[in-house]
């Protein structure tokens, strides 16, 4: 029985013709040679095109538009209520029952206790806190009239201050003179800033149980107080140089959070920070808003429009809850309670410009100018040209949002995001207009009304139950691209590194050079660690020296060509070393970029776009390598070109000075050294 089975099996055996098998393998090899370049380039190009179409297409939702604003948490509804308009005139100085010897208030606490407005002492308490020798701020605590509605009290922090833009040192003196002339008419903290005046009116309303019965969270108002201008011994004020008196809002937020939570932090970690009194620091901070009044920005002033920038960007790709961003934007769209009102007095409807990035109009002008010329070349009609301009505006806004996360500038609220506090910065610039000594610009008054509207919306929400999107990009304050949308083109852009590594491992490499690759990779890691240490200790990077060390190690480590024992053919060890090193370089590129894309897309995507071609796509063919080996002149030219490119893309040459040092030292430098080794094999 067994022999019969054997006979049957042997009779059914199919004999394969060696020539047919050889032709089949050649055909398969030819197909792979054509297919691999397609798999290397098509995903990369598709990923870039998909990313460029984010302002137009949402593949996840299947719509030919970018996803619009929405609020995920039902309790955070800004449309359920309205807030009354804020006054457009200050309380006259002649009505003051109390004032100091100078007849003015030099800080927020002075304005609160001056008696200008009937502010409830039972609900509002203010103290001046000298956190460090350089940073002093006033903190006003507003207690809910009915008390917190939850077991553990929650708090909202609002930081109010000015940002002054001075282009030349000489302009500071001229601006001082103009500002001092202004201060003669509008004196003190309350009188010198329309935003401060409106904030004081908001403090009055929040502290009144009749005006704010809805308040269920403790509200802190923080305002920097210039320490250099106060002589504590004589209680006199020096107003000769207001440029030197300005306190950085980022330093105020850092020191406030540190003094509130205790411990070290941020820029304040190098100095001792005095803690706040325990009765001022018991609630849990859930949200923080920085209201930055931008003054003397010449480029904006020439335009004549009010500029509002809602800036959620933090350091390291950190972003606040998207619901907070859209709730802020919705609050600006609201109308005040009552009957009709003049829309020109509205900060949203009064011909204002809203952005989600800090770069102004320069970026938009460049991008829109390019697409305008493109539309003219294509001879588009007015409708198509308008759609193209809208796309250009959103694309420039998206680029600005991503660039702000990568290269800054660092926003004042960033330190709060590091502590898990949802925070954002709202920059407002109202063009200078003559509205009278006691008048408050309508846009500042409406701005404060919108902030109160936002506070009322947040006060309805118990934020421990909060959920929404925390990873996103924004073409404009009313649109967003979620993590689930932009991660797919990011994967496509990185896919060529996977294809190249798989092709090398399964097809191209004959013998993996373990000793050579281990020596080179170990040298690269050691050189990267040494470079990082010197950068942190001395502030200088020695990437050029490290590149020369890696090049020397590569030259000394390449083994001599040898003959394969099994096949008896000569093995080109130099080519095998190059393939083995490229395989490892692609793997390292993948492992470094995957977590970066998941945690900080704004930095990971440009990095993947840059490194994928260098590691996986731009690979010299065997024919070119053979030509270089035979032609000394061509070989010299190629070597010089590679060295020039390596110098041009070195971190000290191509990376901006304000980019994340962790990225430059942990990701960029090792890949730069690996590319050096790869190109000099």
Order of alpha helices (4+ residues) and beta strands (2+ residues): alpha-alpha-beta-alpha-beta-beta-beta-alpha-alpha-alpha-beta-beta-beta-alpha-alpha-beta-alpha-beta-alpha-beta-alpha-alpha-alpha-beta-alpha-beta-beta-alpha-alpha-alpha-beta-beta-alpha-alpha-alpha-alpha-alpha-alpha
